[in-house]
Each structure stands twice: as structure tokens, then as C-alpha cells.
Amino acid sequence: MTDKLNRRAVLRCLAGGLPLAAGLAGGSSLLAADEALRTSWLTSTRKGLDWVARTQTRVGHWASQAYPTAMAALAGTALIASGSTTTQGPYAKNIRRVTDFIYSKRRDNGLIGDPLTDNRYTYGHGFSMLFLSQVLGEEEDEERREELISTLTKAVEFTVSAQTTSGGWGYVSAKDGNDFDEGSTTITQVQGLRGCRNAGIVVPSEVIERAKKYIYDCQNPDGGISYSSKNRGTSRPAITAASICCLQNAGEYGGDVVDKMISYCKDNLHQIQTQQQAFSHWHYTYLYYAQVVYREGFRDREFWEAFRDRLYGEIVRKQRSDGAWDDTTVGPIYVTSCNLIMMQLDYGFLPIYQR
């Protein structure tokens, strides 16, 4: 069960700047937020979505960005998180363009991406599986559904073949990367696989079980997760937060491993460190930790609401006047997409992010 909003009402709010309360279903946790806060969040979200739509190229990607497949899929996910689909909503045209662009990146072996120009193509592949699986869930045209199913079936087969002997994934497939793996790409593959499974695509259970064991093997005594099974080192907040999501997407919501990871994140992340503070990959970290806290909010709504208010306050504070967010590492479409996904968790439109 999830706190879902009325899709049509939310789309009207986003399109016309109406009070967000007009789109809330009874019992939604957003009702607990102050009206002024809800309005500021909606305004910020709408400005961000409009910037994403406005800066998309005609072929469906975002120009001058590294990792174009990954960025397009992540931006597309942010757009459909608003309630728009390929056929309805203010961003329907943009979502169709993303879908067509990702289709253009398909390879005969199932990979979605370009191994000749992208030395971290598994990110794009994983995010593309996630995006297309969410599109499939709302697609009504039978011919397009069949094409999505075929694409995702082959994409799952590629991910299965790309898994390392340790159970994780690296920046490239196991055979291309000498069996190297690391946490962030492993999480991307598992979340993409979960999206596919939710959409009815067959995903071998043994692949998920091996991925879960991989995370167990990367856990340090403090509860956090190290960078890689082959390069342990200190625990990393970003990978730990993402790993909890990975296990939750694999159906594991409790137990000793998960509980220790959540405790580690509560100690290191829960008070919302500002973007100027020590640890790196702020947006990546909170993209995943926000999902963790949102799911935990099913049992303790106040736990989510207090965290959400702090998180959204930090996000809104850093937004540019044109609606985008930026940093000096990957670029504005990445940061903006991450922030928009976080800002729209309470909408509950995407199955992968639901409680």
C-alpha cells in the first residue's frame, strides 16, 4: 500500500500552479506539511520539470552531457515520476522522446548503451531498464508494449550475463572488465531488474540472490558497505544508502544486515548534511537514502515527514533561478533529475519507489 495522489489532480497542479492540496488523496502524508511548504515544493518541482523539458534535444537526450544514455534515462524517470506518461500529461512528448532515444541505443546483445564511447555503460543500461520498465507499466498501445517487453527481456539477459563471479557488477560487463565489480553499478542493475520484474519480465531469482550475497560480503563491522568486494576499505555512506535500496528492491526489508546498514545511515546521513560538508556524491547518496526513509515511513510516518522537510528544504535552497540544480562533477541534468525524483516520492506514481 502507498500514499498515492490523484494523478489528474497532480498534473493539473503541476501545469497550472494550483495548491498541491487539490491533488491529495485522503491520508497522504503530504497533507501533514504546512501549506506554504507544499506550495514551495510544488513550485520548485514544476520549475525543475519545466527546465528538464525545455532543455531536451529533439532526439531525446540532453546535449553536452557525459553518459548520455544514463542521463536521458534518469531524466525520463524524473518526468514520469510527475504522473505524466507517453500519452498524457504536460511532459508526455518529452517522455516519448526519451523512449525513442533509448531505443536508438539498443544493441543486438541486449545492452542499452554505447560501449565504444562510454567506459561506464552499465549505468546507462541499468537506468534504462528502470525507466523503460516504468513506461511499460503505463503503456496502453499493444504494439509499443510488445516492443518494450522485447527490449527489456533482452536487457535482462545482458545484465545476467554481465554479473561477476562475486555476484556484483562493474562499470562494464564482467567479461569486458576482468570480473571487476563495485557497489554503485551493482545497485543500478538490481533496481533495474526489480523494475523489470515488477513489470512482468522474467528475472532469474538466482541472479538476485547472488547480488544480495555480494552486498552481505561487502559489509564492514560498523554496518556500512565498502566500495567493492575486491577493495574493501572504509564504509561509504553513498554506497551504503544505495545498498539498502538494493536489498529492499530484492525483497529484504529487515534482518541483521539491513538493520545495521540503516543504523549506519541514521548516524551519518539522517540529519541532512549540507552539500558543502565532507562526504562526496551528495545527490546520489540522498537519492537512495530518501527512498529508504520513505519506505520506512510506512511504519512511522513522522520519521519520513521530519526527514523529508529537512531534505526538501536543502534542495529548494540550492535551486537556480532557471529551475535547474547543478554541481561541478556530472552536470545539471544529473543533479536536477536526482532532486526531482526525491521531491516526487510522495506522489507514489512509480511502482519502483512505492512503499
N, C-alpha and C positions, 0 to 999 in steps of 0.2 A: 504494500500500500504506500502511496506517496501523496504529499500535499500538492495536488495538481491545480492549475489555474485554468479558467475557461480560455481556450485558445483564441477564439474570435475576439473576445473582450481584450485580451492582452495585445493582440495585433492592432486593434483599434487604438489602444493606449499608445503603443509604440509609433503608430503612424500619425496620430493627431495630438499627442501630448496630453491626453486625458489623465486624471488622477488614477494611479495604479489600483486603488481600492475598487475601481469599477470592474476590474478583471479578476478579482479574487474570489475563489470558491470559499464557502464556509469552512472555517477551521484551518485555513492556510496560515503558516507561521509568519507570513509577511504582514498579516493583519496586526501582529503584535508590535510591529515597528511604528514609530512615530510618523504621522502623515508627511511631515517635512522631510524626514529621511527617505521615505518611499519615493517622494517626488524627486529628490536629488539623485537617487539611484536610477530611476526611470529616465530622467533627463540625461544622465551620464551614459547609460546603456544605449539610448537612442542615438546620441551623438556619435558614440563609438561604432555602432552598427552602420550608421549612415556613412561614416568615414570609410569603413571596410568596403561597402557597396560602391562608393564614389571612386575609390582608387583601384578597383579591379580592372584589369585589361579586358578587351573584347574577347580574347581567347580563354579567359577564365582564371588566370593566375595573377600574381602581384609582381610588377616589374622591379628590377634592381634588388631582388631578394635572393640570398643564398638558400639552397634547398627548396626549390620552387614547388616540388610535389608535396613535401611535408607542410609547407606554409599554406598552400592552397587548401589542403585537406583540413588543417586546423582552423583556418578562416571559415571554411564552409561549415564546419561543426559549430562554430560560434553563431553563424547565421541561422542554422536550423534550430539552435537552442532557443531562439526567439519565438518559435512557433511557426515560422514560415516553412513551406515545403517547396517542392519543384513546381507546384501548380497554384499555390495560394500564399497570400501574404505579401508585404512590401518588398521582400528580398527573394521572391521566387525566381526571377530572372537570373539573379546572381548565383543562386544555388544550382540552377541548371548549367550555368557556365562552368562552375567548379566541377560538376559531374562530368561534363564533356572534356574538360582539361585533363582530369584524372584518367578518363577512358583513353585519352591520347598517349598516356604513359604506360599502358599495359604492354607486357612482354609475353612471348609465347610460353615461357616457363612459369607464368603466374605472377611474376614480380610486377609491382606497380612502381615505376621509377626509372631512372636512367643510370645504370652502373658505370657508364663511360664518363659522365660528368659529375656524379655525386658519390663521394667517398664514404657517405653515411646513409646509404639508400634505404636501410631498414627502417629509419624514422619515417620517411615518406610512405613506405609500404604499410607500416603499422597504422599511421594516422589515416591513410586512405581506406584501409579496411574498416576502421572505426566510422569514418564519415559515410562511406557507401552503405554500411550496414544500417545506419540510422535513416538514410534516404530510402532504403528498401522498406523499412517499416511503415513509411507513409506513402509509398508509390502505389498508385491505383491502376496505371496503364499496364496491361498484361505483358505487352512486348518489352517494355522497359524493365519490368520486374524480372522477366526471364534473362535479360542481358545482365542485370545486376546479380542475379543468382549465379550465372555462369562465371562472371568476373570474380565474385567473392569465393566461389568454390575453388577456382584455380589459385586465388591469392592465399587461401588457407593451405593448400597443398604446398605452395612455395615456402610459407612460414614453417611448416612441419619439416621440410627438407633442410631449412636453414638453421635449425636448432643445433646447438653444440652438444658434445658428449656430456658436458656438465649439466645440461638442461636449460641453459640460458641462450641468449642471442647477443651478437655483437653488432658493430656498425655495418657490417656486410654479412653475407651468409657464412656459415661455418666453413664451407669448402673454399670460399674466397678469402677468408680471414684467418686461416690457420687455426681454426677452432677457438678463436678468442671470443670472450663474452664479457658483458658488463651490465650493470643494473638498469640504467635508463632505457636502453633499447629492449631489454627483456620486458620491462613494464609495458612499453609501447606495443609489443607483439601480443602480450597476454590480453591487454584491453581491447585490441583489435579483434582477437579471437573470440573474446566474450561477446563483443558486439555482433559478430557473425553468428555465433551460437544462438543468441537471443533472437536473431532474425530468421532462424531456421536452417542455417548452414551447418553441415556436419563437421564437428571438430573432434578429433580423436582424444579421448579422455586421458590416455597415457601421456600425451604431449603436455597437457595442463598439470598433471601430477609431477612430471619431471621438472616443470618450471617452478612449482611450489617447493620441491625439494631443493632446487637451486637457491631460492631465497633463504630457506632454513640454513643452508650451508654457509651463507654469507653473513649470518647474524653474529654480532660481537657480544661480549658479556654485558655491555651497557644497554643492550636491546636494539641498538642501531644496526644499520646494514652497511657493509663495506662496498667499495666500488665494484669489485669483481671477485669471482671465485678464485682467480689466479693472482689477484693483487689485493690482499685483504686491507691492510691499513686501518685508519681510524673510521669510525662511523660517519656517514654523510647524511645530514638532515634531508636533503632533496631526495636522495635515493631511498631513504627510509620511508618518507611520506608516500612516495610512488609505490614502494613495495607493499605497503598496507593496502593500497588500492588494488594492486595486482592480486593479492591474496583474496580480498573481498570479491573481486571480479571472478576469481576462481571458486567462489562459494565458501570461503573460510572467513568467518566474521569474528571468531574468538579463539581461545586456546592460548597456551603459554607463549608461543612465538608472537602471535598478533598482539596479545596484551602487553608484552614487553616493548614491542615496537611503538604502540600507541603511547605508552608511558614515556618513552624516549622523546616522542614528538611533542607531547604535552609539556615536557620540561624545556624543550629547545625552540618550539615554534608557536605555542598556543597564544602567547601574549602579543603576537604580531610584531615581530621585529621590523623596524622600518627598512626601507630599501637601501639606506646608507650604512646599515650595520653589517656585521662581519661576514656571514656566510654567503656564498655565491648562488646564482641561479634562483633568485627570489621568486620570480613569476612561475617558473617550473615547479618549485617547491610548493607554493601555495595553490597552484592549480590542482595538485593531487591532495594536499592536506585538507583543502576545503571540501573535497569530495568525501574524505574520511569523516570529518566532523559533521558534515551534512547527513551522512548515513547514521552516525551515532545519535544525531538529533531525533531519529525515530523513537528512541527510548528516552531521550532527555532533550526536549525542545529548547529549553533555556540554554543548554550547553551550546547548541548551534547558534541560537539567536545572539547571544553575547559575543561569540566569536565573529559571526557574520558582520555585526555592526562595526567592530574594530577593523576587520579586513576591508569592508567596503569603504570605510572612512579613509583608509590609507590609499586605496585605489583611486577614489574620486579626487583626492587631494593632488595626485600626480598626473591627472589627465591634462593634455594640451588643449588649447582653445579650439583647435580644429576637430577635436573629438578623438584623436589617437593618443596612444601612450608610446613611449619609446625608452630604449636604453642603448648602451654603447656596444652591445655584444651581437645579438642576432638581428635586431631591427624592429621597426614599428608594427608590422603586420603580425609578427610573432607575439609581442608583448600585448598588443591590443586584443588579439584573439584569446590569449590566456585569460586576460582580465574579463572579457565579455562572457566567457564560459563560466567563470566564477560568479559573476554578477547575475547570471540567469539560472543558477542551480535551483532556486526556489520555484521556478516556473514548472519544473517537472515534466517537460515535454519529451526529453530524450531518455529512452529506457536505460541506457548505459549509466546515466547519472542518477537514476531514481533510487529511492530507499527500498 
